[in-house]
Amino acid sequence: MTTPSQTVGPFFGYALPYAADWELVPEGHPGAVTITGVVLDGAGEPVPDALLELWTGESGDRGALSRSGTGVSGFGRCGTAPDGSYRFRLAPPSRPYAALLVFARGLLKPVRTRVYLADVPDPLLGSLDPDGRATLLARPEGQDVYRFDVRLQGERETVFLEF
């Protein structure tokens, strides 16, 4: 007999986050960029207890997941703050995007999307209408800082991918 899925959270504050989980590269890493944003629900309200996982596709042979402060990781995890905000510091991905998973209350499974740091030729971006395309493009907000808000539902909902 199969059991039904159940929604997750809000319980992410225990065991899943870890120290410096948002840092995929150490401070001062050459070429490092920071992605910041907020996670918003269908009413446009911040989601204070979501958990985001960012995957850049970088290989593990460069010290991935070394939390000694010297390695470069292709994976980071960040819980949202009470105002729904999050951040990641990473080396620019070798492919045109970073993959992002969002776990939040009310979701039976995490939702998947992509964060593009530039509007480049890409099969996925090319298949979307301009409004959908815009939801996947991080906006520059200063030197080496990009803004990427995640809207789970409603107006300007982020494009989520099915696999």
C-alpha positions as YAML, in Angstrom:
chain: A
units: angstrom
residues:
- id: 1
  name: MET
  ca: [0.00, 0.00, 0.00]
- id: 2
  name: THR
  ca: [1.32, 3.44, -0.88]
- id: 3
  name: THR
  ca: [1.08, 6.26, 1.59]
- id: 4
  name: PRO
  ca: [0.30, 9.79, 0.44]
- id: 5
  name: SER
  ca: [2.87, 12.59, 0.37]
- id: 6
  name: GLN
  ca: [2.69, 15.13, 3.14]
- id: 7
  name: THR
  ca: [3.75, 18.74, 3.16]
- id: 8
  name: VAL
  ca: [7.11, 19.67, 4.61]
- id: 9
  name: GLY
  ca: [8.02, 22.13, 7.36]
- id: 10
  name: PRO
  ca: [8.25, 24.39, 9.04]
- id: 11
  name: PHE
  ca: [11.03, 22.42, 10.72]
- id: 12
  name: PHE
  ca: [14.15, 23.38, 8.81]
- id: 13
  name: GLY
  ca: [15.84, 25.20, 11.69]
- id: 14
  name: TYR
  ca: [17.05, 21.93, 13.18]
- id: 15
  name: ALA
  ca: [19.74, 19.72, 11.63]
- id: 16
  name: LEU
  ca: [19.58, 20.83, 7.98]
- id: 17
  name: PRO
  ca: [21.35, 24.21, 8.05]
- id: 18
  name: TYR
  ca: [25.03, 24.19, 8.98]
- id: 19
  name: ALA
  ca: [27.63, 26.88, 9.64]
- id: 20
  name: ALA
  ca: [28.59, 28.81, 6.48]
- id: 21
  name: ASP
  ca: [26.12, 26.72, 4.46]
- id: 22
  name: TRP
  ca: [25.55, 29.62, 2.06]
- id: 23
  name: GLU
  ca: [29.26, 29.97, 1.22]
- id: 24
  name: LEU
  ca: [30.19, 27.83, -1.77]
- id: 25
  name: VAL
  ca: [33.53, 29.66, -1.92]
- id: 26
  name: PRO
  ca: [35.48, 31.39, 0.85]
- id: 27
  name: GLU
  ca: [35.46, 35.17, 1.27]
- id: 28
  name: GLY
  ca: [37.91, 36.81, -1.12]
- id: 29
  name: HIS
  ca: [37.74, 33.99, -3.67]
- id: 30
  name: PRO
  ca: [38.68, 35.39, -7.11]
- id: 31
  name: GLY
  ca: [35.60, 36.09, -9.23]
- id: 32
  name: ALA
  ca: [33.13, 35.20, -6.47]
- id: 33
  name: VAL
  ca: [29.58, 36.48, -6.83]
- id: 34
  name: THR
  ca: [26.77, 36.73, -4.32]
- id: 35
  name: ILE
  ca: [23.16, 35.88, -5.11]
- id: 36
  name: THR
  ca: [20.59, 37.38, -2.75]
- id: 37
  name: GLY
  ca: [16.83, 37.45, -2.81]
- id: 38
  name: VAL
  ca: [13.61, 36.63, -1.01]
- id: 39
  name: VAL
  ca: [11.18, 33.73, -1.20]
- id: 40
  name: LEU
  ca: [7.58, 34.92, -1.53]
- id: 41
  name: ASP
  ca: [4.29, 33.02, -1.26]
- id: 42
  name: GLY
  ca: [1.26, 33.40, -3.52]
- id: 43
  name: ALA
  ca: [0.10, 36.53, -1.67]
- id: 44
  name: GLY
  ca: [3.51, 38.17, -2.06]
- id: 45
  name: GLU
  ca: [4.37, 37.61, 1.62]
- id: 46
  name: PRO
  ca: [7.86, 36.47, 2.66]
- id: 47
  name: VAL
  ca: [8.34, 32.80, 3.51]
- id: 48
  name: PRO
  ca: [10.42, 32.82, 6.72]
- id: 49
  name: ASP
  ca: [11.10, 29.09, 6.91]
- id: 50
  name: ALA
  ca: [11.99, 27.93, 3.40]
- id: 51
  name: LEU
  ca: [15.19, 26.07, 2.65]
- id: 52
  name: LEU
  ca: [17.09, 26.58, -0.62]
- id: 53
  name: GLU
  ca: [19.76, 24.36, -2.15]
- id: 54
  name: LEU
  ca: [22.00, 25.73, -4.89]
- id: 55
  name: TRP
  ca: [23.97, 23.47, -7.24]
- id: 56
  name: THR
  ca: [26.52, 24.98, -9.62]
- id: 57
  name: GLY
  ca: [27.76, 21.83, -11.31]
- id: 58
  name: GLU
  ca: [31.34, 22.38, -10.17]
- id: 59
  name: SER
  ca: [33.29, 19.18, -9.68]
- id: 60
  name: GLY
  ca: [34.32, 17.82, -6.32]
- id: 61
  name: ASP
  ca: [38.02, 17.65, -7.19]
- id: 62
  name: ARG
  ca: [38.56, 21.26, -6.11]
- id: 63
  name: GLY
  ca: [37.82, 20.69, -2.44]
- id: 64
  name: ALA
  ca: [34.05, 20.52, -2.76]
- id: 65
  name: LEU
  ca: [32.21, 20.45, 0.52]
- id: 66
  name: SER
  ca: [35.41, 21.23, 2.36]
- id: 67
  name: ARG
  ca: [34.15, 23.46, 5.14]
- id: 68
  name: SER
  ca: [37.67, 24.42, 6.18]
- id: 69
  name: GLY
  ca: [37.30, 27.74, 4.40]
- id: 70
  name: THR
  ca: [39.69, 26.87, 1.59]
- id: 71
  name: GLY
  ca: [37.65, 24.67, -0.73]
- id: 72
  name: VAL
  ca: [35.27, 25.40, -3.53]
- id: 73
  name: SER
  ca: [31.92, 23.67, -3.41]
- id: 74
  name: GLY
  ca: [29.32, 23.06, -6.06]
- id: 75
  name: PHE
  ca: [26.62, 22.87, -3.39]
- id: 76
  name: GLY
  ca: [25.20, 25.26, -0.83]
- id: 77
  name: ARG
  ca: [22.17, 25.31, 1.41]
- id: 78
  name: CYS
  ca: [20.51, 28.32, 2.99]
- id: 79
  name: GLY
  ca: [17.45, 28.73, 5.14]
- id: 80
  name: THR
  ca: [15.46, 31.93, 4.75]
- id: 81
  name: ALA
  ca: [15.53, 34.62, 7.43]
- id: 82
  name: PRO
  ca: [12.30, 35.90, 9.07]
- id: 83
  name: ASP
  ca: [11.97, 38.43, 6.21]
- id: 84
  name: GLY
  ca: [12.19, 35.61, 3.62]
- id: 85
  name: SER
  ca: [15.71, 36.59, 2.53]
- id: 86
  name: TYR
  ca: [18.57, 34.29, 1.59]
- id: 87
  name: ARG
  ca: [22.06, 34.55, 0.07]
- id: 88
  name: PHE
  ca: [24.76, 32.44, -1.54]
- id: 89
  name: ARG
  ca: [28.39, 33.26, -2.33]
- id: 90
  name: LEU
  ca: [29.73, 31.19, -5.22]
- id: 91
  name: ALA
  ca: [32.14, 31.04, -8.10]
- id: 92
  name: PRO
  ca: [30.30, 31.82, -11.34]
- id: 93
  name: PRO
  ca: [28.94, 28.51, -12.66]
- id: 94
  name: SER
  ca: [30.76, 26.93, -15.60]
- id: 95
  name: ARG
  ca: [27.40, 26.43, -17.34]
- id: 96
  name: PRO
  ca: [25.04, 29.37, -17.93]
- id: 97
  name: TYR
  ca: [22.99, 28.73, -14.78]
- id: 98
  name: ALA
  ca: [22.94, 27.34, -11.26]
- id: 99
  name: ALA
  ca: [20.22, 24.88, -10.28]
- id: 100
  name: LEU
  ca: [18.03, 25.87, -7.33]
- id: 101
  name: LEU
  ca: [15.74, 23.67, -5.23]
- id: 102
  name: VAL
  ca: [13.21, 25.26, -2.88]
- id: 103
  name: PHE
  ca: [11.69, 23.39, 0.04]
- id: 104
  name: ALA
  ca: [8.81, 25.19, 1.75]
- id: 105
  name: ARG
  ca: [5.67, 24.57, 3.74]
- id: 106
  name: GLY
  ca: [2.72, 23.60, 1.62]
- id: 107
  name: LEU
  ca: [4.89, 21.86, -0.98]
- id: 108
  name: LEU
  ca: [4.67, 18.09, -1.27]
- id: 109
  name: LYS
  ca: [8.06, 18.01, -2.99]
- id: 110
  name: PRO
  ca: [10.74, 20.64, -3.57]
- id: 111
  name: VAL
  ca: [10.37, 22.82, -6.64]
- id: 112
  name: ARG
  ca: [13.24, 23.15, -9.08]
- id: 113
  name: THR
  ca: [14.30, 26.17, -11.06]
- id: 114
  name: ARG
  ca: [17.40, 27.77, -12.54]
- id: 115
  name: VAL
  ca: [19.25, 30.99, -11.77]
- id: 116
  name: TYR
  ca: [20.83, 32.61, -14.82]
- id: 117
  name: LEU
  ca: [23.39, 35.34, -14.14]
- id: 118
  name: ALA
  ca: [23.21, 36.54, -17.75]
- id: 119
  name: ASP
  ca: [20.68, 36.44, -20.57]
- id: 120
  name: VAL
  ca: [22.52, 34.02, -22.84]
- id: 121
  name: PRO
  ca: [21.45, 31.69, -25.64]
- id: 122
  name: ASP
  ca: [20.06, 28.62, -23.88]
- id: 123
  name: PRO
  ca: [17.44, 26.05, -24.95]
- id: 124
  name: LEU
  ca: [15.30, 26.59, -21.82]
- id: 125
  name: LEU
  ca: [15.42, 30.38, -21.92]
- id: 126
  name: GLY
  ca: [14.73, 30.30, -25.65]
- id: 127
  name: SER
  ca: [11.58, 28.23, -25.12]
- id: 128
  name: LEU
  ca: [9.99, 30.73, -22.70]
- id: 129
  name: ASP
  ca: [7.90, 33.82, -23.31]
- id: 130
  name: PRO
  ca: [9.54, 37.09, -22.16]
- id: 131
  name: ASP
  ca: [7.67, 37.13, -18.82]
- id: 132
  name: GLY
  ca: [8.68, 33.55, -17.96]
- id: 133
  name: ARG
  ca: [12.24, 34.18, -19.11]
- id: 134
  name: ALA
  ca: [12.48, 37.20, -16.80]
- id: 135
  name: THR
  ca: [11.70, 35.03, -13.74]
- id: 136
  name: LEU
  ca: [14.89, 33.01, -14.31]
- id: 137
  name: LEU
  ca: [17.28, 35.95, -14.79]
- id: 138
  name: ALA
  ca: [19.11, 37.29, -11.76]
- id: 139
  name: ARG
  ca: [19.37, 41.09, -11.78]
- id: 140
  name: PRO
  ca: [22.72, 42.76, -11.13]
- id: 141
  name: GLU
  ca: [22.56, 44.85, -7.95]
- id: 142
  name: GLY
  ca: [26.14, 46.02, -7.68]
- id: 143
  name: GLN
  ca: [29.60, 44.74, -8.23]
- id: 144
  name: ASP
  ca: [29.45, 40.94, -8.13]
- id: 145
  name: VAL
  ca: [25.98, 40.93, -6.47]
- id: 146
  name: TYR
  ca: [22.83, 39.57, -8.13]
- id: 147
  name: ARG
  ca: [19.21, 39.56, -6.98]
- id: 148
  name: PHE
  ca: [17.00, 36.53, -7.60]
- id: 149
  name: ASP
  ca: [13.58, 36.48, -5.94]
- id: 150
  name: VAL
  ca: [11.59, 33.24, -5.87]
- id: 151
  name: ARG
  ca: [7.82, 33.62, -6.21]
- id: 152
  name: LEU
  ca: [6.12, 30.34, -5.37]
- id: 153
  name: GLN
  ca: [2.71, 31.28, -6.84]
- id: 154
  name: GLY
  ca: [0.73, 34.16, -8.21]
- id: 155
  name: GLU
  ca: [1.76, 37.15, -10.25]
- id: 156
  name: ARG
  ca: [5.25, 36.73, -11.77]
- id: 157
  name: GLU
  ca: [5.52, 33.16, -10.45]
- id: 158
  name: THR
  ca: [9.01, 31.76, -10.96]
- id: 159
  name: VAL
  ca: [9.26, 29.20, -13.75]
- id: 160
  name: PHE
  ca: [9.67, 25.79, -12.11]
- id: 161
  name: LEU
  ca: [10.91, 22.70, -13.93]
- id: 162
  name: GLU
  ca: [9.57, 19.15, -14.02]
- id: 163
  name: PHE
  ca: [11.82, 16.13, -14.30]
...
